[in-house]
Amino acid sequence: MEDDDDFFDTVSVNSAHGKRRYLSLSRNTVYHSLMDLDGGNDLEMASLDQNKVPHKRWRNFSSSDLSVDFVLAYDDQGEQEDVDKRVMFEHNLESTGLLLEREENQRIHFVKIHVPKDVTMRFAEILKLRLPIKDEEQCPLKDNIITKTAVKILTRFNVMLDPEKFPVKKYQLTAEFNKDKNYLFDVDDPDFFNTSVKITVVSYILEREKFGKEDQDKGIKRLIAENVYKAAYPLHDGDLHDRTSQRKLLLDEWASVSKFIKYQPLDEVKEYFGVKFALYFAWLGFYTHMLIPASIVGILCLIYGAATLSSDSLSRDICAAANITMCPRCDKFCDYWNLQESCTYAKVQHVIDNPATIFFAVFMSFWGTLYLELWKRYSAEIAHRWGLTGFDLQAEPPRPEYLLKLANAKKKKLNVVTQLQEPVVPFWRVKLPSLILSFSIAFFWTLIALSVVTGVVVYRMSIVTSDFLHSDNTSYRIYVVPITAGLINLTCIVILNFVYGKLAQWLTEMELQRTQTEFDESLAIKIYMFQFVNYYSSIFYIAFIKGKFVGYPAKYNKIFGYRQEECNPGGCLMELTMQLAIIMIGNQAVNNVMETLIPLCLKMYKTFIVTTGIEKTKTDEVTLISCNQWTEDYKLTEAESSLFSEYLEMVLQYGFITIFVTAFPLAPLLALINNVLEMRLDAKKFIKYYRRPVPQRVKNIGVWYSILAFIGRLSVASNAFIIAFSSHFIPKLVYKLKISGDHTENGFLEHSLAYFNTSHFPAGSEPAHPAFKRFCL
């Protein structure tokens, strides 16, 4: 028989279904009122509305003032086996020293976790955490005249952070924490172990604690995968409306687009999100600042091209060529056409392809090298300031999945940093076969991406051959093929990205990477390899292959029976620019929409679920009372700890503005505008729509720096080849120096064309209904 409380709760809910919200609030109020009688809760009786609950109580135990450092959430409708796993898991957590408090007055139950000081000290030593040592008297550094002048200028332009909101933090020496050397650390300070340290300790324990009798029955990740728990997350330090919280401060002063001109509060970001997140935003901010000079030079190149348009003999001659008839672009269905039709094309091409473009290509080659060197210097400064200079990857604990799969490994070795025995992956029997299989599948998908590009090329050739484009004589039809092909290619890119992303995750799991950093870097290499082909192959085709092996009238080189694509008389550079613009702008637009809308929609959906009770059983109330931080954060989306998608998006963008910048001088400016928004929107996304991530220690941006260096070296050769093979710079230079009598470009158009007698066309390839006769060029 049900007890009285359960009986009346059930009767109330069933008899007043439409008043679910108020019933839930009343149930929660009774719960708190009983605690008030015992003196365990200082909430006022009038606190029926969540906005009246003091924010300082949102993150504490109900029975005491202990802070909630981590939360586990689960549904009480699970099987008995799930209950047994939870009981054992939570018992082991308490045996480790963690303090737990359970809140079971709703269907979604919460387990609140607090890590005591002695447990924090014990695991801080195990994790080799570097913590600040006691302050000593230090001589203040005196600013020189250059530093004072720079600060004065930046302050005048309102770039510096408000020192009242973000006080300047002095540098503190750090050392690996050791309980035997407590005298070095101010452990008596209640704030010495900050929230980030406590979250790191609890996360480490959760990932390694057992929930069953078998050796592989361990870790919170597996429990979540088996739906024993629905979520495990640290808490944000306050509500978005709590002006005393660091979260609200960062939202207003850092994540706001209106603050785009100000520096980022990186020290505060590091304290709140951890080193890995702070280093990403530091890199993104540095990269965005470096785009400013590149954008200015790119704009000047376009201005120069527009200013010298009237003096360009090639575009002028094309626009005046009213009597020059060109050979058909395809067999049978295509007619002869007038060269003057490509007048607009030639003018736009000159704006992009002019002598200033050569200077821009050289400038960007030096810019890429300078950017990487300056970032290396800046990141070393940050690592020193944050006490990461001596951080060794061997100090990073092994992944729980790694230890689980090697639980029965016979061979072990001593980790010289942690002085612990760790299992060794058998190279010939396990490591090598998994690597071969992983990269073989990755290579196969790379071939699929290439086949998509081949399909787009065939589409281009077939659409040119068809009579679809030739139903009218308007000049804009020459833009239809590149624009539609670019859109098709972009669609294929998005689809393949989604599929391969899931596959690459599974392949990397097979490789048995020891640490999370090694896992993330292996995943990054595989996906970037695929994305490189997926995004850039069509652009490489236009830049270096299209129009180079066409042949000549009466002896065209054909593929699948179709004539190869030809470049416009003005060259392929304009088409290359359109392809770059479509893919770069389209990709950034899709990413920004997805990154902004998906978290927002997920939050709205979860809020709808937990506030309306739409996900319910026949006998239980589902509505969650949002008068605490753990319930509010439960509605949010799990944050991606690796930041993989954020890095990948920016690195792909970096490739667009360096490898192909000769064809698209506006690329740095578009990247600058995108990144100014991206930086603030990413910050807003992580603060408002994602749960607080577990802090991770990293020394630098890892494998992404090596990828950036590879792109930098490739861009030098790529831009040189684009100038040589896709622009008119070299042909014009040869004409002026060796052929032209007056050493000018006058007559270059006539020199680049050749006459062809149309009677020499093979049977069946000549235009079926020609409008012109006899000769073409």
Residue pairs with C-beta under 8 A, 6 or more apart in sequence:
2 10
9 27
9 621
10 619
12 23
13 20
13 23
13 621
16 23
20 612
20 613
20 621
20 623
21 611
21 623
23 621
24 106
24 621
24 623
24 625
25 48
25 625
27 105
27 621
28 105
28 106
28 625
28 627
29 45
29 47
29 48
31 105
32 41
32 43
32 47
32 62
33 45
35 41
35 62
35 63
36 42
36 43
36 45
40 62
40 63
40 64
41 57
41 62
41 63
42 57
43 53
43 54
43 57
44 52
46 52
47 53
47 627
50 625
50 626
50 627
51 241
53 627
53 628
55 238
55 239
55 242
55 244
55 245
57 628
58 238
58 239
58 242
58 627
58 628
58 629
58 632
59 67
59 68
59 235
59 237
59 238
59 628
59 629
60 66
60 67
60 68
61 67
61 68
61 99
61 101
61 112
61 114
62 101
62 103
63 101
66 99
66 101
66 114
67 114
68 112
68 113
68 114
68 235
68 629
68 630
69 113
69 114
69 115
69 195
69 198
69 199
69 202
69 234
69 235
70 112
70 113
70 115
70 199
70 202
70 203
70 206
70 232
70 233
70 234
70 235
71 110
71 111
71 112
71 113
71 231
71 232
71 233
71 234
71 235
71 630
71 633
71 634
72 90
72 110
72 111
72 113
72 220
72 229
72 231
72 232
73 108
73 109
73 110
73 111
73 229
73 230
73 231
73 232
73 630
73 634
74 82
74 86
74 108
74 109
74 111
74 228
74 229
74 230
75 107
75 108
75 109
75 227
75 230
76 104
76 107
76 108
76 109
76 620
77 107
77 617
77 620
78 227
78 228
82 226
82 227
82 228
85 211
85 212
85 217
85 223
85 226
85 228
86 211
86 223
86 228
86 229
88 210
88 211
88 212
89 209
89 210
89 211
89 220
89 223
89 228
90 100
90 111
92 209
92 210
92 211
93 100
93 113
93 205
93 206
93 209
94 100
96 119
96 205
96 209
97 115
97 116
97 118
97 119
97 122
98 113
98 114
98 115
98 116
98 119
98 202
98 205
99 113
99 114
99 115
99 116
100 111
100 112
100 113
100 114
101 111
101 112
101 114
102 109
102 110
102 111
102 112
103 109
103 110
103 111
103 112
103 630
106 621
106 622
106 623
106 624
106 625
107 617
107 620
107 621
107 622
108 230
108 610
108 622
108 624
108 634
110 630
110 631
110 634
112 630
113 202
115 198
115 201
115 202
117 187
117 193
119 201
120 193
120 197
120 198
120 201
121 177
121 179
121 187
121 193
122 179
123 201
123 204
123 205
124 131
124 177
124 193
124 197
124 201
125 176
125 177
125 178
125 179
126 204
127 200
127 201
127 204
127 397
128 176
128 177
128 395
128 417
128 418
129 176
129 177
129 197
129 200
130 174
130 175
130 176
130 177
130 387
130 388
130 390
130 391
131 174
131 175
131 177
131 185
131 192
131 193
131 197
132 172
132 173
132 174
132 185
132 186
132 387
133 172
133 173
133 174
133 175
133 184
133 185
134 184
134 185
134 186
135 172
135 186
138 170
143 151
151 160
154 160
157 261
158 261
158 262
159 261
159 262
159 263
160 262
160 263
161 253
161 262
161 263
161 265
162 253
165 249
165 253
166 253
166 265
166 267
166 268
169 267
171 385
172 387
173 387
174 387
175 181
175 184
175 185
177 185
178 184
185 192
186 192
194 271
195 234
195 237
196 271
196 272
196 274
196 695
199 234
199 692
199 694
199 695
200 694
200 695
202 234
203 234
203 694
204 397
206 219
206 220
206 232
207 219
207 220
207 221
207 400
208 218
208 219
208 400
208 403
209 218
209 219
209 220
210 217
210 218
211 217
211 218
211 222
211 223
211 228
212 218
215 404
215 407
215 408
216 404
216 407
218 400
218 404
219 400
219 401
219 404
220 229
220 232
221 400
221 401
223 229
224 230
224 231
224 232
231 634
231 638
231 691
233 633
233 634
233 638
233 691
233 692
234 691
234 692
234 693
234 694
235 629
235 630
235 633
235 692
236 245
236 247
236 629
236 632
236 633
236 691
236 692
237 245
237 246
237 247
237 272
238 244
238 245
238 246
238 247
238 248
238 629
239 245
239 247
239 248
239 629
239 632
240 247
240 248
240 251
240 687
240 688
241 248
242 248
243 249
246 268
246 271
246 272
247 272
247 687
249 268
250 265
250 268
250 269
250 272
250 683
250 687
251 684
251 687
251 688
253 259
253 262
253 265
254 264
254 265
254 268
254 269
254 680
254 683
255 680
255 683
255 684
255 687
255 688
256 680
256 684
257 676
257 677
257 680
257 681
259 680
260 676
260 677
260 679
260 680
263 285
264 281
264 282
264 285
264 679
266 278
266 281
266 282
266 285
266 382
267 278
269 277
269 278
269 281
270 277
270 278
270 386
272 692
273 686
273 692
273 693
273 695
274 693
274 694
274 695
274 696
274 697
275 386
275 388
275 695
275 696
275 697
275 698
276 641
276 643
276 695
276 696
276 697
276 698
277 643
277 686
277 693
277 695
278 386
279 379
279 382
279 698
279 700
279 701
280 643
280 646
280 647
280 701
281 679
281 682
281 683
282 378
282 379
282 382
283 375
283 379
283 701
284 646
284 650
284 675
284 678
284 679
284 682
285 679
286 374
286 375
286 378
287 371
287 375
287 650
287 654
287 675
288 672
288 675
288 676
288 679
290 367
290 371
290 374
291 657
291 668
291 669
291 671
291 672
291 675
292 672
293 367
294 363
294 364
294 367
294 657
294 668
295 668
295 669
295 671
295 672
297 360
297 363
297 668
298 360
298 661
298 665
298 666
298 667
298 668
298 669
299 665
299 666
299 669
300 356
301 354
301 356
301 357
301 359
301 360
301 665
302 351
302 352
302 665
302 666
304 354
304 355
304 356
305 350
305 351
305 352
305 353
305 354
305 356
305 357
306 351
308 350
308 354
309 315
309 347
309 350
309 351
310 316
312 350
312 354
312 745
313 744
313 745
313 746
313 747
313 748
313 749
314 346
314 350
314 570
314 728
314 732
314 745
314 748
314 749
315 343
315 346
315 347
315 349
315 350
315 570
317 748
317 749
317 750
318 339
318 340
318 342
318 343
318 346
318 569
318 570
318 749
319 340
319 343
319 346
319 347
320 340
321 338
321 339
321 340
321 749
322 338
322 340
324 338
324 339
324 340
324 753
324 777
325 336
325 337
325 338
325 339
325 772
325 775
325 776
325 777
326 336
326 337
326 338
326 339
326 569
326 776
326 777
327 336
327 553
327 756
327 758
327 776
327 777
328 334
328 335
328 336
328 337
328 766
328 767
328 776
329 337
329 464
329 563
329 566
330 461
330 464
330 465
330 562
330 563
331 465
331 556
331 563
331 764
331 765
332 764
332 765
332 766
332 767
332 768
333 465
333 466
333 467
333 470
333 767
333 768
334 464
334 465
334 470
334 767
335 470
335 767
335 769
335 770
335 771
335 772
336 767
336 770
336 771
336 772
336 776
339 569
339 777
341 475
341 478
342 475
342 478
342 568
342 569
342 570
343 475
344 475
345 478
345 568
345 570
345 574
346 568
346 569
346 570
348 574
349 568
349 570
349 571
349 573
349 574
352 573
352 574
352 577
352 663
352 664
352 665
353 571
353 573
353 727
353 728
353 729
355 729
357 662
357 665
357 723
357 727
357 729
358 723
358 729
360 661
360 662
360 665
361 661
361 662
361 719
361 720
361 722
361 723
364 657
364 658
364 661
364 715
364 719
365 715
365 716
365 719
368 658
368 711
368 712
368 715
368 716
369 712
371 712
372 705
372 708
372 709
372 712
375 705
376 705
379 700
379 701
380 389
383 389
383 391
383 699
383 700
388 697
388 698
388 699
389 699
391 697
391 698
391 699
392 417
393 515
393 517
393 518
393 699
394 415
394 416
394 417
394 418
395 417
395 418
396 515
396 516
396 517
396 697
397 418
397 515
398 422
398 514
398 515
399 513
399 514
399 515
399 516
399 519
401 509
402 512
402 513
402 514
402 515
403 423
405 512
406 423
406 424
406 425
406 512
407 423
409 423
409 424
409 425
409 426
411 423
411 424
411 426
412 421
412 422
412 423
412 424
413 421
413 422
413 424
414 420
414 421
414 422
415 421
415 422
422 514
425 431
425 512
430 512
431 511
431 512
434 510
434 511
434 512
435 511
437 507
437 510
438 507
438 508
438 510
438 511
438 526
439 526
441 503
441 507
442 504
442 507
442 526
442 529
442 530
445 496
445 500
445 503
445 530
446 529
446 530
446 533
448 496
449 496
449 530
449 533
449 534
449 537
450 533
450 537
452 489
452 492
452 496
452 534
453 489
453 537
453 538
453 541
456 485
456 488
456 489
456 492
456 538
457 541
457 565
458 559
458 560
458 562
459 485
459 488
460 481
460 485
460 565
461 559
461 560
461 562
461 563
461 564
461 565
462 562
463 469
463 480
463 481
463 484
464 481
464 563
464 565
465 562
465 563
469 477
469 480
469 481
470 477
478 568
479 578
482 575
482 578
482 579
483 578
483 582
485 538
485 579
486 538
486 578
486 579
486 582
486 583
486 586
487 582
487 586
489 538
489 579
489 582
489 583
490 582
490 583
490 586
490 587
493 534
493 535
493 583
493 587
494 590
496 530
496 534
497 531
497 534
500 527
500 530
500 534
501 527
504 523
504 526
504 527
504 530
505 523
507 526
508 519
508 522
508 523
508 526
511 522
513 519
513 522
516 641
516 642
516 696
517 698
517 702
520 642
520 644
520 702
521 702
521 703
523 642
523 644
524 644
524 647
524 648
524 702
524 703
524 704
524 707
525 703
525 707
527 644
527 648
528 648
528 651
528 707
531 648
531 652
532 655
535 583
535 587
535 652
535 655
536 655
536 659
538 579
538 583
539 576
539 579
539 580
539 583
539 660
542 572
542 575
542 576
542 579
542 726
543 572
543 576
543 660
543 663
543 718
543 721
543 722
543 725
543 726
544 721
544 722
544 725
544 726
546 564
546 565
546 567
546 572
546 575
547 564
547 565
547 566
547 567
547 572
548 725
549 557
549 564
550 556
550 557
550 563
550 564
550 565
550 566
551 557
551 564
552 754
552 756
553 756
553 760
553 761
553 776
554 756
554 760
554 761
554 762
556 563
556 564
557 563
557 564
558 564
567 575
568 574
568 575
569 749
569 752
569 753
570 728
571 726
571 727
571 728
572 726
573 663
573 722
573 726
573 727
576 660
576 663
576 664
576 722
576 726
577 663
577 664
580 656
580 660
580 663
580 664
580 667
581 664
581 666
583 656
584 653
584 656
584 664
584 667
584 670
585 670
587 649
587 652
588 649
588 653
588 670
588 674
591 649
592 674
592 677
592 678
592 681
595 681
595 682
595 685
596 681
596 685
599 637
599 685
599 688
599 689
599 690
600 689
602 637
602 689
603 635
603 636
603 637
603 688
603 689
606 634
606 635
606 636
607 635
608 614
609 615
609 622
610 622
610 623
610 624
610 626
610 631
610 634
610 635
611 623
611 624
611 626
612 623
613 621
613 622
613 623
614 622
615 622
616 622
624 631
624 634
625 631
626 632
626 635
633 691
633 692
636 689
636 690
636 691
637 689
637 690
637 691
638 690
638 691
639 686
639 690
639 691
639 692
639 693
641 693
641 694
641 696
646 682
647 701
647 704
649 678
650 675
650 678
651 704
651 707
651 708
651 711
653 671
653 674
653 675
654 708
654 711
655 711
655 715
656 664
656 667
656 671
657 667
657 668
657 671
658 711
658 712
658 715
659 711
659 714
659 715
659 718
659 719
660 667
660 718
660 719
660 722
661 667
661 668
661 715
661 719
662 719
662 722
662 723
662 727
663 722
663 726
686 693
723 729
723 730
724 730
731 748
731 752
732 745
732 748
735 745
735 748
735 751
736 743
736 744
736 745
737 743
739 751
740 746
740 747
740 748
753 777
754 777
755 775
755 776
755 777
756 775
756 776
756 777
757 774
757 775
758 766
758 770
758 773
758 774
758 775
758 776
759 774
